[in-house]
Amino acid sequence: EVQLVESGGGLVHPGGSLRLSCAASLSTRGGYCIGWFRQPPGKEREGVAVVDVNGTPSYADSVKGRFTVSRDNAQKTLYLQMNTMSPEDTAMYYCAADLSAPPGTCAYYARDYHGTGGSLDAWGQGTLVIVSS
């Protein structure tokens, strides 16, 4: 059974920072992708930042240079550090995982995923991030 539990959302001013956490209880024997997705109000879900089994990150162009995804294997936690935030970053943020992803495929989730496609096996309940003055 896979469990993903997000935390850390909240209200932040434009230009500010926030760190999200995802407690990830999962067991795999091969490649996988785990990362962050978001759904802005009235828009489709999109990929934000994803890491593969080796920890290699991929980012959506809209967050590159501002957001950093990392993981703590000992704590079984995935993080998303968000800096220089803008109102366009307002969204429900989700942690999700594809537990059978072949090597080299995780970048798809960060750059091309828009609500359909792929094979995301598990989702967290989401955490709301609002960027507003």
C-alpha positions, 0 to 999 in steps of 0.5 A: 500500500502506498501512502502519500501525505502532504503538509506545509501549505499556507498563505505567502506573500509574493516574493516569499518562500514556502516548503512543502513536505510529502511523507511517502510510504512506498515500496518498489523494486525498480524505477519510479517517479515521485514528485509534485503536481499542482492544480491552479483554480479553474485550470487543469492539473500540471506537473511541477517537479519530479525525481526519479529513483536516482534522485535526478530532478526534473522541473516544469519551465514555470518553476525552474530556478525558483523551486527545488525538489529534494528527498530524504530517504532516511525520513522517507520524505519528499520536499518542495522548496518554493522561492520567489513565489508569485500569485501564479503559483497559487494552487492545490499542491499534490504529491504523486508517484508512478511506481513502475516508471522506466529510467529516463521517463520522469521528466515527462511528468514535470514538463508534459503532464497536464491531468491525463496520461502517464501512470501515476499510481498514488496521490496525496490529499493535497495541500493548498498554497495561496500567494497573495498580498 
